[in-house]
Amino acid sequence: MSRGYAVGRAIVLGAAALEVAHYRVAPEDIEAECARFTRAITVAREELVQLAESLPDDAPPELDAFLHVHGLLLADATISEEPLSLIRERGYNAEWALTTQGQLLAEQFAQMEDEYLRERGNDVRQVIERVLDELAGTDKGATTPKRIDSDEPLIVIAHDISPADMLKLRGGRFAAFCTDLGGATSHTAIVARSMGVPAVVALNTARTLIKDGDLVIVDGIAGVALINPSTRVLTHYQGLQAQYALARADLASLRDVPAVTLDGVEVGMYANIELPEEAQAALDAGADGIGLFRSEFLFMGRAELPDEEEQYAAYAKVVQTMAGRPVTIRTLDIGADKTLDGEATVAINPALGQRAIRYCLARPALFATQLRALLRASAHGPIRLLVPMVAHQHEVVGLYAAIESARQELRARGQAFAEKIEVGAMIEVPAAAIAIEPFVEAFDYLSIGTNDLIQYTLAIDRADPEVAALYDPLHPAVLRLIAQTINAGARAGKPVAVCGEMAGDVTYTRLLLALGLTQFSMHPHQLLEVKREVLQAHSNALRARLANSLNRAVPFDLSVLDI
């Protein structure tokens, strides 16, 4: 989940502690037990507040958000009040009541179709563990003092790690971590990437196999952990670690180097962000602009939707930070089971339900608010509007009508905005990629969302472990759709970008160049590594090698592009 190598001594965090004592409380002690539970909730919330207030200036912005989310969960009645009913009505002790409620919530989250929401079930478990620790009078983040005082790098081993516990262990000797749980959208993976800390997650039994003080190698490239390696293996990995550090240092020299292939093809290098604060990281990495600002992260995980002023301030902040570089903002990509208003409605198949542009057009007031905020922010610099999941011409008509309506309202108010703003479509539905010409004509630019395009083309849910191995970016059908979209854009003189995971994976850089791609958009931490690959490539030679390889009915062999 986070690349790099680390060598250090294991610090094994405590067990999940969900197997607690179960006993009945005497009737005369019920209210005292309720008070004990309420005190534990209060102390846990206060600890999170203190951690948030003491965040260092260089802490990743995600940490503050995660601490806030955990505080909100502790305040929610399903955690802070429902266990009280179990204590009073069934006589459960506080730990038994809390874990019973926790199991119910865990089952509800596990049944959710959406990967992001399913991962949030880990947040619920983490805050429950924090309250259990308060009830037991222990500190969840506590580790063996002699290990904390050691000068050796620390490798944190845990079933899972909450953002608050990661903060406790943050520092020069925190070299890496391994967890039994986790995934691409889990907090541990997100924070690891933002901090540049090597990590391996979903190891299943790491906390059982690794003991306190074991010498551990974390290989964040291959995704493995080695326990008490031989001297020969240790020496080998220490060499890899030194080489990797030198390579990362060398990459920094490419920050201001134009991304131009060996044969003179200019390539745009753009950054993907989720929050306004991340724009600075894009600038620091030398991004040519923001290729994808996922605006839905401003809407999720909150009781009230952001109003026009809050959205305007967020968009304007990114535009001002990028100082004249273009900022591409994707309109709200949410729907189906990702409801914003707390409704329990869940589509039969969320991936095929009312989401993205379908969701927005069905809620004109919500959409109009976002469009007005986007247009107002365009007065501060170049903004490009990007619309996800476009598949029908009537959606295009509805979109432009909504944009014009927002313009008219701003004119009536006398509020400034750029009269000309580029509007683009995300190509992630196979139907749009197959019937691409009308969309090329209707929009100023296109951006290929490879994550969904691959899923929909292959009928594969990449979050489902039983079929995840079939999620194949090199499937000939996927490559043909990407090539068809890029070629259609070239014929019409319209720019085409890729903003999905393929753009940030150096494995596919040469392939995308061979397909004719000249605009890449990725996480800021991936940008320099991809740029290096671009600088070493000969675009036209790659295109010639690829010409006869896309018509085969077998997965594409990347070795064809070895030049």
C-alpha atoms as one frame of an Amber mdcrd trajectory, in Angstrom:
protein
   0.000   0.000   0.000   3.005   2.316   0.459   6.285   1.731  -1.355   9.765
   1.541   0.108  11.938  -0.676   2.323  12.420  -0.665   6.089  14.453  -2.714
   8.576  13.782  -2.532  12.308  12.591  -4.109  15.531   8.964  -5.157  15.899
   6.620  -3.386  18.261   3.456  -5.489  18.516   0.407  -3.466  19.468  -2.217
  -5.015  21.740  -4.882  -7.404  20.519  -8.192  -6.143  19.229  -9.634  -6.859
  22.703 -13.082  -7.711  21.371 -13.129 -10.892  23.439 -14.042  -9.339  26.760
 -15.462 -10.568  30.035 -19.203 -11.326  29.935 -21.187 -11.143  33.156 -24.532
  -9.922  34.481 -24.619  -6.769  36.574 -26.700  -6.825  39.756 -29.855  -4.662
  39.535 -28.608  -2.310  42.251 -25.370  -1.738  40.269 -26.957  -0.999  36.882
 -26.721   2.800  37.081 -23.142   2.648  38.354 -22.259   0.445  35.359 -23.969
   2.944  33.035 -21.929   5.743  34.609 -18.723   3.743  34.122 -19.547   3.298
  30.446 -20.421   6.983  29.954 -17.157   8.060  31.620 -15.172   5.829  29.254
 -16.913   7.379  26.220 -16.211  10.887  27.536 -12.538  10.185  28.255 -12.044
   8.608  24.815 -13.583  11.651  23.118 -11.465  14.045  25.177  -8.329  12.125
  24.250  -9.145  12.506  20.541  -9.724  16.241  20.989  -6.367  16.605  22.738
  -4.621  14.654  19.997  -6.186  16.869  17.324  -5.158  20.031  19.152  -1.585
  18.805  19.545  -1.055  17.814  15.916   2.376  19.031  14.725   2.476  21.551
  11.887   3.903  18.961   9.497   1.215  16.359  10.233  -0.641  15.095   7.141
  -4.002  16.888   6.802  -5.776  13.513   6.699  -4.964  12.903  10.376  -7.048
  15.821  11.619  -9.969  14.676   9.479  -9.715  11.084  10.728  -9.562  12.191
  14.381 -12.644  14.325  13.777 -14.502  11.371  12.246 -13.649   9.163  15.223
 -14.907  11.884  17.556 -18.193  12.032  15.655 -18.559   8.257  15.879 -18.081
   8.355  19.657 -20.822  11.003  19.838 -23.219   8.942  17.732 -26.111   7.373
  19.627 -25.476   3.935  18.122 -22.204   3.792  20.073 -22.719   6.164  22.999
 -26.329   5.315  23.923 -27.418   1.934  22.527 -25.069  -0.010  24.851 -26.720
   1.770  27.811 -30.007   0.132  26.814 -28.342  -3.287  26.857 -26.937  -2.588
  30.324 -30.306  -1.469  31.691 -32.557  -3.963  29.906 -30.397  -7.093  29.896
 -27.991  -6.461  32.741 -24.913  -6.754  30.522 -21.631  -5.404  31.865 -20.339
  -2.353  29.954 -17.744  -4.269  27.885 -20.281  -6.942  26.904 -22.856  -4.321
  25.918 -20.362  -2.337  23.837 -18.956  -5.347  21.949 -22.479  -6.660  21.290
 -23.405  -3.355  19.685 -20.059  -3.267  17.891 -20.677  -6.672  16.319 -24.072
  -5.497  15.042 -22.508  -2.411  13.449 -19.638  -4.459  11.978 -22.103  -6.770
  10.234 -24.002  -3.805   8.792 -20.840  -2.227   7.366 -19.561  -5.552   6.011
 -22.727  -5.912   3.903 -22.267  -2.557   2.168 -21.465  -2.786  -1.524 -19.298
   0.328  -1.711 -15.634  -0.301  -0.855 -15.100   3.079   0.789 -18.110   2.719
   3.110 -17.180  -0.889   3.875 -13.743   0.316   5.043 -15.432   2.747   7.445
 -16.496  -0.273   9.472 -12.864  -0.358  10.619 -13.332   3.141  12.079 -16.234
   1.882  14.190 -14.155  -1.030  15.442 -11.233   1.260  16.274 -13.292   3.660
  18.389 -14.919   0.716  20.194 -11.463  -0.649  20.999 -10.500   2.776  22.357
 -13.493   2.799  24.716 -12.736  -0.777  25.804  -9.217   0.311  26.693 -10.599
   3.145  28.796 -12.902   0.686  30.549  -9.937  -1.567  31.235  -7.774   1.360
  32.369  -5.132   0.684  29.687  -3.537   2.747  26.964  -4.120   1.173  23.528
  -1.006   2.841  22.135   1.242   1.603  24.963   4.174  -0.593  24.014   7.154
  -2.055  25.815   9.133   0.943  27.235  12.524  -0.592  26.459  11.522  -0.783
  22.799  10.291   2.814  22.634  13.564   3.969  24.194  15.635   1.953  21.733
  17.640   3.766  19.063  16.663   1.150  16.481  13.962   1.889  13.876  10.557
   0.614  14.902   8.330  -1.613  12.789   4.798  -1.398  14.134   2.838  -4.652
  13.955  -0.901  -4.591  14.607  -4.216  -6.130  13.740  -5.090  -2.634  12.520
  -3.907   0.871  13.403  -6.169   3.838  13.957  -4.993   7.305  12.845  -4.717
   8.396  16.484  -2.386   5.503  17.308  -0.306   6.176  14.202   0.159   9.724
  15.450   1.482   8.449  18.796   4.140   6.404  17.034   5.019   9.021  14.428
   8.633  10.127  14.423  12.108   9.405  13.155  12.237   5.842  14.506   8.810
   4.887  13.089  10.162   3.086  10.027   7.141   1.150   8.741   4.119  -0.847
   9.763   2.360  -4.123   8.995  -1.286  -4.882   9.692  -3.520  -7.916   9.471
  -6.371  -5.833   8.046  -6.549  -2.971   5.585  -6.946  -2.154   1.934  -6.344
   0.574  -0.623  -8.937   2.880   0.941  -8.249   2.141   4.614  -6.956   4.942
   6.812  -3.684   3.182   7.483  -2.924   2.968   3.761  -3.953   6.584   3.119
  -1.855   7.990   5.953   1.110   5.772   5.065   1.177   7.111   1.527   0.793
  10.714   2.661   3.689  10.273   5.120   5.865   8.292   2.732   6.122   5.385
   5.209   6.531   1.834   3.827   3.588  -0.376   4.673   2.188  -3.815   4.025
  -1.450  -4.473   4.931  -3.905  -7.395   4.793  -1.264  -9.872   6.055  -3.971
 -11.718   8.059  -1.668 -13.254  10.709   1.211 -10.787  11.178   0.293  -9.938
  14.768   0.158 -13.641  15.625   3.443 -14.644  13.969   5.623 -11.635  14.822
   6.821 -11.167  18.394   7.987  -8.047  20.226  11.636  -7.432  19.432  11.798
  -9.587  16.293  13.964  -8.186  13.516  11.596  -7.420  10.624  12.112  -6.356
   7.028   9.163  -4.593   5.395   9.244  -4.754   1.606   6.653  -2.213   0.462
   7.474  -2.954  -3.171   6.693  -6.669  -3.171   4.189  -6.443  -0.316   5.873
  -8.857   2.106   7.337  -8.893   5.599  10.348 -11.052   6.519  10.799 -12.109
  10.156  14.269 -12.616  11.690  16.016 -12.908   8.303  19.415 -14.479   7.778
  22.499 -12.245   7.591  22.630 -12.713   3.825  18.990 -11.668   3.314  19.408
  -8.735   5.696  22.481  -7.479   3.816  20.622  -7.793   0.521  17.689  -5.706
   1.773  19.920  -3.091   3.372  21.439  -2.627  -0.078  17.966  -2.304  -1.646
  17.017   0.192   1.039  20.042   2.373   0.285  19.426   2.181  -3.465  15.778
   3.159  -3.023  16.696   6.146  -0.863  19.180   7.359  -3.473  16.635   6.890
  -6.253  14.020   8.941  -4.380  16.568  11.687  -3.765  17.476  11.728  -7.461
  13.812  12.102  -8.392  13.639  15.444  -6.597  15.962  16.890  -9.239  13.265
  16.267 -11.856  10.740  18.571 -10.201  11.244  21.495 -12.566  12.333  19.473
 -15.606   9.751  19.615 -18.439   8.208  16.204 -19.135   9.354  15.660 -22.735
  10.039  12.284 -24.326  13.294  11.523 -26.135  11.649  12.341 -29.449  10.303
  15.702 -28.267   6.706  14.870 -27.335   5.523  17.139 -24.492   3.594  15.336
 -21.770   1.387  17.050 -19.195   1.888  15.843 -15.615  -1.118  16.583 -13.405
  -2.091  15.666  -9.849  -5.170  14.039  -8.301  -6.363  15.429  -4.960  -9.265
  14.843  -2.565  -9.004  17.884  -0.281  -8.002  21.535  -0.851  -4.969  21.207
   1.443  -3.421  18.635  -0.894  -2.977  21.203  -3.675   0.287  22.331  -2.048
   1.691  18.791  -2.331   0.846  18.863  -6.046   2.663  22.163  -6.416   5.675
  20.855  -4.486   5.866  17.853  -6.826   5.990  20.147  -9.855   2.542  19.276
 -11.206   1.403  21.183 -14.279  -1.983  21.530 -12.622  -4.738  19.565 -10.923
  -6.062  16.878 -13.240  -8.717  15.613 -10.826 -10.136  17.236  -7.696 -12.601
  14.701  -6.279 -15.149  17.150  -4.913 -17.293  14.458  -3.232 -14.828  14.343
  -0.330 -16.155  17.771   0.692 -19.614  16.217   1.059 -18.945  12.871   2.739
 -18.726  12.028   6.420 -20.753  14.984   7.685 -24.235  15.658   8.983 -24.888
  18.725   6.798 -23.991  19.293   3.170 -21.514  22.080   2.360 -23.351  25.198
   1.208 -22.360  27.356  -1.738 -20.027  29.578   0.297 -18.119  26.643   1.795
 -17.719  24.980  -1.592 -16.675  28.250  -3.222 -14.016  28.813  -0.544 -12.643
  25.271  -1.018 -12.462  25.512  -4.807 -11.018  29.027  -4.719  -8.328  27.909
  -2.269  -7.106  25.247  -4.694  -7.148  27.668  -7.626  -5.176  30.271  -5.670
  -2.661  27.673  -4.440  -2.002  26.467  -7.994  -1.214  30.071  -9.022  -2.368
  30.057 -12.618  -2.044  26.335 -13.318  -5.329  24.740 -14.474  -7.524  23.084
 -11.864  -9.877  20.302 -12.987 -12.761  19.822 -10.562 -14.987  16.777 -10.908
 -18.628  17.365 -10.104 -20.177  15.299  -7.347 -19.536  11.591  -7.950 -21.838
   9.997  -5.442 -25.087   8.091  -5.362 -26.639   4.668  -4.918 -25.532   3.463
  -1.454 -23.368   6.564  -0.892 -26.303   8.690   0.241 -25.579  12.173   1.521
 -28.755  12.760   3.501 -28.690   9.695   5.716 -31.414   7.852   3.823 -31.144
   4.086   4.005 -32.075   3.531   0.361 -29.639   1.151  -1.327 -29.766   0.278
  -5.021 -29.990  -3.378  -6.015 -26.649  -2.931  -7.777 -24.995   0.303  -6.581
 -22.362   0.313  -9.321 -25.155   0.454 -11.896 -27.470   2.752  -9.968 -28.137
   6.482  -9.783 -24.690   7.935  -9.259 -22.501  10.778 -10.541 -24.174  12.824
 -13.316 -27.368  10.778 -12.964 -27.513  11.629  -9.280 -26.828  15.325  -9.882
 -29.382  15.785 -12.651 -31.997  14.117 -10.437 -31.240  16.716  -7.707 -31.138
  20.046  -9.570 -30.926  22.227  -6.450 -27.901  20.330  -5.123 -26.236  20.397
  -8.543 -26.973  24.101  -9.057 -25.304  24.952  -5.739 -22.103  23.168  -6.751
 -22.086  24.687 -10.242 -22.477  28.223  -8.878 -19.606  27.641  -6.434 -17.405
  26.251  -9.222 -18.192  29.139 -11.556 -17.489  31.728  -8.863 -14.110  30.122
  -8.120 -13.222  30.446 -11.809 -12.879  34.198 -11.253  -9.618  33.436  -9.386
  -7.956  31.357 -12.107  -8.412  28.642 -14.733 -10.950  26.011 -13.700 -11.981
  23.055 -15.821 -15.241  21.291 -14.994 -15.208  17.486 -15.271 -18.402  15.424
 -15.332 -18.269  11.729 -14.290 -20.183   8.723 -15.673 -21.496  10.398 -18.824
 -23.147   7.830 -21.116 -26.163   9.488 -22.805 -26.751  12.534 -24.953 -29.661
  13.686 -22.805 -27.203  13.906 -19.896 -25.051  16.245 -21.985 -28.073  18.426
 -22.767 -29.115  18.502 -19.110 -25.578  19.334 -18.008 -25.177  22.347 -20.270
 -28.649  23.589 -19.359 -27.714  23.405 -15.663 -24.459  25.284 -16.287 -26.236
  28.042 -18.202 -28.864  28.339 -15.479 -26.114  28.749 -12.865 -24.478  31.454
 -15.006 -27.731  33.365 -15.302 -28.272  33.277 -11.556 -24.753  34.585 -10.887
 -25.264  37.374 -13.442 -28.479  38.341 -11.680 -26.580  38.485  -8.388 -23.755
  40.493  -9.944 -21.160  37.917  -8.868 -17.986  37.454 -10.924 -17.096  34.318
 -12.827 -15.186  33.378 -15.978 -17.485  33.480 -18.983 -15.480  30.728 -20.692
 -14.849  27.569 -18.691 -13.764  24.278 -20.228 -16.161  21.386 -19.690 -14.980
  17.797 -19.981 -16.391  14.286 -19.634 -14.967  11.306 -17.794 -14.912   8.284
 -20.069 -15.505   5.392 -17.701 -18.672   3.804 -19.070 -17.847   1.476 -21.986
 -20.837   2.781 -23.962 -19.277   6.244 -24.032 -15.921   4.876 -25.153 -17.517
   2.802 -27.920 -19.750   5.624 -29.206 -17.091   8.253 -28.531 -17.577  10.704
 -31.417 -20.629  12.613 -30.076 -18.895  13.092 -26.732 -15.702  14.348 -28.352
 -17.807  16.882 -30.232 -19.827  17.956 -27.183 -16.957  18.504 -24.746 -13.750
  20.561 -24.636 -11.666  17.624 -23.365 -11.959  14.045 -22.127 -10.475  12.252
 -19.110 -10.397   8.464 -18.962 -11.257   6.981 -15.568  -9.529   3.627 -15.942
 -10.677   2.239 -12.575 -14.361   2.149 -13.488 -13.747   1.591 -17.188 -11.944
  -1.670 -16.400 -14.601  -2.760 -13.912 -17.495  -2.124 -16.253 -15.766  -3.565
 -19.317 -14.816  -6.833 -17.596 -17.839  -7.043 -15.241 -15.376  -7.310 -12.341
 -15.806  -5.831  -8.877 -12.197  -5.163  -7.884 -13.265  -4.937  -4.230 -14.485
  -8.540  -4.314 -11.536 -10.786  -3.331 -13.035 -13.754  -5.162 -12.728 -12.036
  -8.560 -10.143  -9.300  -7.901  -7.464 -11.282  -9.737  -9.517 -10.917 -12.921
  -9.264  -7.114 -12.780  -6.870  -6.722 -15.689  -5.797  -3.332 -17.128  -4.051
  -5.204 -19.964  -7.158  -6.967 -21.241  -7.364  -6.298 -25.013 -10.912  -4.937
 -24.728  -9.794  -2.363 -22.163  -6.802  -1.270 -24.228  -8.914  -0.908 -27.350
 -11.384   1.354 -25.545  -8.542   3.514 -24.214  -6.918   3.672 -27.652 -10.226
   4.476 -29.345 -10.857   7.371 -26.962  -7.347   8.828 -27.333  -7.472   8.535
 -31.135 -10.902  10.166 -31.339  -9.625  13.081 -29.291  -6.570  13.446 -31.541
  -8.724  13.508 -34.687 -10.928  16.239 -33.206  -8.045  18.219 -31.726  -9.394
  17.684 -28.207  -7.035  16.803 -25.301  -7.463  13.433 -23.603  -6.074  12.564
 -20.164  -5.996   9.455 -17.989  -6.769  10.120 -14.319  -7.252   6.555 -13.089
  -4.740   4.365 -11.261  -3.040   3.345 -14.506  -1.683   6.881 -14.929   0.233
   6.718 -11.643   1.639   3.212 -12.098   5.022   3.238 -13.867   4.267  -0.284
 -15.057   1.882   1.235 -17.610   3.617   4.533 -18.449   5.265   3.336 -21.636
   2.072   1.563 -22.704  -0.004   4.733 -22.315   2.597   6.709 -24.256   2.433
   4.066 -26.975  -1.347   4.537 -27.072  -0.757   8.230 -27.764  -1.513   9.632
 -24.294   0.050  13.031 -23.570  -1.702  13.952 -20.296  -1.274  11.929 -17.094
  -2.954  12.662 -13.752  -2.019  10.868 -10.510  -1.334  11.202  -6.772   1.395
  13.833  -6.182   3.751  11.228  -4.642   3.688   9.238  -7.894   4.373  12.140
 -10.231   8.169  12.284 -10.309   8.584   8.530 -10.775   6.236   8.594 -13.776
   7.973  11.696 -15.135  11.306   9.874 -15.059   9.802   7.099 -17.163   8.455
   9.666 -19.624  11.880  11.318 -19.982  13.453   7.963 -20.852  10.841   6.971
 -23.454  10.710   7.422 -27.232   7.003   7.964 -27.877   6.896   7.339 -31.627
   9.049   4.223 -31.393   6.690   2.870 -28.728   3.676   3.594 -30.934   5.257
   1.702 -33.792   5.919  -1.329 -31.555   2.329  -1.300 -30.336   0.637  -0.938
 -33.715   0.191  -4.645 -34.422  -0.401  -5.839 -30.864  -3.870  -4.579 -29.948
  -5.821  -6.914 -32.215  -4.805 -10.039 -30.361  -7.370 -11.784 -28.142  -4.898
 -12.356 -25.309  -3.706 -10.016 -22.524  -1.151  -7.542 -23.778   2.509  -8.444
 -23.208   4.338  -5.380 -21.896   7.670  -6.810 -23.047   6.646  -5.772 -26.570
   7.518  -2.224 -25.504  11.016  -3.045 -24.252  13.207  -0.785 -26.368
